[in-house]
């Protein structure tokens, strides 16, 4: 596995046995001035893609013509290609979406069409890297790579979103009687019996220990308190996993963070307010230290997903009459001027911590490519707490539209295509 490339400049840092997930396993996310409800566990070399007459290039960057210096585009081998720089291509053919919304593992939190969304264009966009093409996602190839192994997403509801996507991307090649999903307070486990493999999700929104870790504390009614140096309680559950994919961002939403003085086990409630940037860096350093001390890079491949953006300000893409991501049906097309409000300071801190690590780590640089996708959120077609929005709530999108989470099928499928590329070719 190749280490994080310290010479490459980053653009921007950027399941179940057919039963409903109990209410206990849903969490909530307050964002800005309104309440956001998020789902918590209710997992031969390919030839370059040949453009068909049914594909339309949606130009986000000049990738198929000469570059800015007049040089002809060169297609690089996958091992050398920056797969995170490119453009979104609209495919009129049958290659998208990668699965249907009736995938048995999806719940109402992400099934936007079933929830009333009138358009399905968001399902048809394919990511095209600038200097190469992504290999076609082959579920059987991935499952062979996972045979006898464990893959685990660790983080918040965005990680859970991605795990559901991956489960749907592979489920079609697994007999129904050979796949199952079980869940506990912190972990969702998707078992693939024929491969003796599991795909898992572990809830740790701050990575370090916090008061919103327990299921009964995820209702968004209390401000989070974290213990920045305490990670072993979670980390013990990450040991002996073959592929670890980490993420933490959307819960770091306050200018200051409450940091516990003492232990949660002792019932201590005394805390001190620390600057968000300082706290974020401290938590990431605790995570990095744990990884360096507990992970054998010869046995475990570690990934970290960059921050997943939200789309709260329609003025960022010059829709001055819009309300956040409401009624957006196409990606952003202006690649040079838009800023959707991603916290660049936290992104830079994450980059610095990752670069300083002593073991190899793969960085899933999804931020910029996701920033284009103002059209891909659940918006007013979400289902907070498992319940669809009422007509009155839909009429108040400034308060109720979810521009943090993503419809499925949708953008997280692309994240998994990129993860697939890294797992197959670089681990």
N, C-alpha and C positions, 0 to 999 in steps of 0.2 A: 504493500500500500504506500502510495506516495504521500509525503507530508504536505501540509498547506504550503502553497507556492509563495515564498516570501519575496519573489521578484516581480510577480504579476500584480498589477494595480487593479483593485476591484472597482467596479463602476459605482457601487453604492451599497453600503451594508444594509449595506442595506442591512351481531355477529353471533351469532346467537342461535339458539334453538327455537327460533320463531316466536319469541316472547318479547313483550315490551319491557324496556328498562324501567325499574321502579323509580318513583319520584325521588327517592333518597339519593339516587345517583345522578341527579341533575345539578348543575351549578349555575351560578349567575355572575354576570360581569357588568359592573357599573362603568360607564364610559362617559366622560365629560359631564353633562348635566342631565343625562337620562339613564335609565336602567337598561342594561343589556343582559339578556338571558342566554347562557351558553350551555350546550349539551355536555354533560360529563357522563360517562358510561351508564348510559340509559339505561383485520390486521392486513459454431461457425461464424464469423464476423458478418454483420448485416451490411448489405449494400446501401450506399447513400440513397436517400429518399428521392424519387423521381417525380417531379412536379407533373400533375395531370392537368388536363384542360378544365377540370372542375375546381381547381384551386385558385384562389385569389390572394395575391400578395398584399397584405395590409402593411404599408411601409412605415415601420417604426425606426428602422435604421437602413442605410443603403447597404444591403448585403449581397445582392445578386448582380450589381453593377460595379463599375470602378469605384474605388474608395476615394477619400477626399484628396489624395495626392495623385489621382489618376492611374493608380495601379489596379490591375485586374485582380479580382478576388481569387484567392488560392484556397482550395479545399484541403484542410490538414487532416492527418490521421487522428482518430478519436483520442489517442493518448496525448496529443499535443493541443487539442482544440479547447478553447474557452467556450464551454457549452452554455454559459450563462449570459453571453452577449449575443443578441440576435433580434428577431422580429416575430410578431404574431402573424400567422398565416391562416386565413379562413378557408376551410376545406368543405366544399360542397358535396364531396363524396361520402363514402360509408365508413371511413376510418375513424371518425369521431361521432359520438363519444365512444370511449373505450368499453363502456358497459351501459346498461340501461338503468333508469331510475328505480326500476322495480327490483333491483338487487336486494336480497333478503336482509342484508345487514344495515341498510339505511333506515333511519328513523325520520320523523317529521321535522326534525331540526334542520335538515339539509335538502329535503325533497321539494325544491322550489316549484316545479311544474305541478306536482300533486297539490301543492299549497295555493295554487292559483296564478302563478306567474304566466303571463300570456305569451312570452317569447322563449325560444330555446336556442337562440343564436350563441349564447355564452358557452354552450356545450361543443361548439364546432371549431374553436380556435386551437391551432397547433403551434407549438413553439419551434422556431427554426433558428438554430445557432448560425452565427455569421460565417464561420469558416469550415463548417462540417454539417453533417446531418445526424440526428439522434438515431440510434438503432431502434428498430421496431420493438415495442414491448412484447416479450414472449413470456407468458405466465409459466410455462413448463420449464423454460430455461432458468428463470428465477427460482422456482421451487426446487430444481435440482441443486442449485447453488445453496439453498437453505436446508437441504436434506440433513437431518440429524442436528439441526441448529436452532438457535433462538434469535429472533429479531425483535427489538423493543424500541418503541417511540416513548420518549420521556419528556414531559412538559405539561402544557395547558391544553385547553380545548382545541387549539389549532393543531396540536399534535394528534389529538383524538380524531379530528376531521381527516387528517392525512392517513391515519391508521384505517379508518373506515373505507377510504378511497382504495388503499392497497388491498384490503380484504376483497373488495368488489372486483378489483382488477385480476385477481387470481382465482376467484371462486368458481368460475365457469369450467375450469379443468379439474376440479376436485369433486368426486361424487358426493351428493348431499349427505349420505350416511357416513362419509369419511371426514366431515368437517363439523366442528362444533365450537361454541363460544361459551366461556364461563367468566364470571366476574366476581370480584371481591371489593373491598373498600377502596383499594388503590389501583388494582390491576385488572385489566381485561385481557383475556387470553384466547386467541383464535387458534385452534388446533387443526393441523393438517395431518391426519393419521398415516396416510400412505407414505408421507415423507418424514415422519417422525419429527416434525418441525412445528414451531409455534411463531405466531406474530402477535406481539403484545403491546399494550399501552399502559404506561405507569403515570399516575397523576402526581405531579410535583411542579406547580405553576411557577415557583421561584427557584426550583432546583434545591435550594436549601430549605430547612424546616420552617414552617409558618403556621399561623393559627387557622388558615383556610385550607389546610390539608385534609382534615377529617371531613367525611361526607356531610355531617350536620352543620358544618361551618361554611359551606360553599354557596350560601344563599344571597351573598352580596349585601347583607345588611350591616356588616361590621367592616371597619377598615382593617386591612391586613397588617399583621405584625410578623416580622421575620426574625430568625436567629441566624445571622450571617455566617457564622463559623460552623453551624451544625448541619452536617450533610450525611453522616454515616447512617442515620436512621433510614433515609431513602436509599443511600448507596448500597446498603447490604442487599437490596432487591435488584440491583443492577449487575451484581457479580455473576460470572459464568454465562453472560450473554454474548453471543457471537457478533451481533451488529447492534450498536447503540446509536440512536438518533436523538440528539438533545435539542431543546428549544426553550427559551424563556424570553418573553417580551410584554405581552398585552396586559399582564397584571402589574407591571411597573408603570403605573399611570399617574402617580402623585408626585408633585415637586419634591416632597420629602417622604421618607419611608420610616415607619415606626420599627425600631430595632429593639428586641427584647433584651432586658438585663436579667439574666438568670435562665431558668429552665421552664419549658412548658409543663413538664412532668411534675414540677414542684408547685404548679399553680401560680407562678410569678406573673404579675400583670404590669410590672414597672417597665417602662420603655423610654427610649430617647429618640427624638426625631433627627434623622440624618439625611443629608442631601441625596437626592435620587441617584445622581451619577456615582457618588462615592459608594452608596449601598450596592448598586448594580455591579460595580467593579469588584467590590469585596465578595459578593455572592459568587461571581464568576471565578474569582481566584480560589475560593473554597472548592468549587466544582473542579477546576483545573488540577488542584492539588490532589483531590480524591482520585481523579482519573490517572494521574501520573503515578500514584502510589498503589493503585488497585487493578489497573488494566495492563494485561500483557498484550502489546501490539501484535505479537506473533499469533495470537489466538482471537483477539477481539478487534474489530474495525469500528472506529469511533467517527461519528459525523455530528456536525452542529449546523442546524438550519439558521440562516440569518433571519432578521426580523421580518415578520409578515405584516405588510402595511394595512392600514384602513383608509377609507375614502370618505372623510367627513366634510370636506370643503369643495363643493362643486365649482367654486371660483378657480380652483387650481387647474381645471381643464377648460376654463373660460365659459362655463355654463352658469352665468350670473343669476339666472332665474331658477336654477335647480335647487333641490334640497338633498344634500349629501349624495348618496349613490342611487337615489330613487329614479326609476325609469331609465337608467342607463343601459344601453343595449350593445355598445361597441367599446373596444379598448380606447385608451388615450392615444392620439396620433402624434402629438407634438413632443418630440423626444428631447428637446433642448431647454425648455423653459418651465415645465411643470414641476411642482413640488406639492405632494399630497399630504405633507405634514409628518412624515416618518421622523422619529427622533434620531437625528444624525449623531448626537453626542453618545447615546447609548450604542448606536451602531459602531461608532469608532472605538468605544471601550471594548466591545465584543471582539472587534478585529484585533486590537492590541493584545488582548488576553490570549486569543487563539494563536496568534503569531509567536507568542512567547513560550508556548508549551513545548515540553521536552520530548513528547512522543508524537508520532505521525497522526494527523487528523484530517479528515476530509470536510471541506466547508461547502454546504449546500446553499449557494448564494442566490436565494430566490427573491430578494427584496426588489430589485429594479424591475425584473420581468413581471413581478406581481403588481407593482405600482401602476403599470399600464391598465390593469384589469378592473377598472371601476365598474364594469358591467357584471362582474362575477359573484357579487355578494348576495346573501339571502334577502337583504333589504326588508320589505314589509311581508315577504313570503317566508319568514322564519316562523318558528313555533316555540316561543318562550315557555319553558316548563312543560313542553309537550303539547301546548295548546296554541292553535292558530290565533292570529290577531283578530280582534273584533273589527267590524267596519269602522267603529269610532276610533280605534287605535290606528288602523290603516290610514285614516284621514289626518293623522298627526305624525307624519313620518319624521319630523325633526326630533321627536321624542322616541319613537318606536322602531324606526328603520334600523336594521342591523347591517352596518357597513364594516363590520369587523370579520364576520365569519363568511363562509363560502358555500355556494350551492354544490351539490354533487348529483350527477357527474359534473366536473368543472375543473377549476384551477388546480386544486390539490392533486389531481391526476397527473398534471404536468410535473409537479414537484416529484412525484413518484417515478415518472419516466426518467428524470434527471438522477434520482437516487439509484434507480435500476442501472443506468449507465455507469455510475461510479462503482456499484457493487460488482457488476459483471466484468468490467474492464480494469478496475484499479484496486481491487482487494484480493 
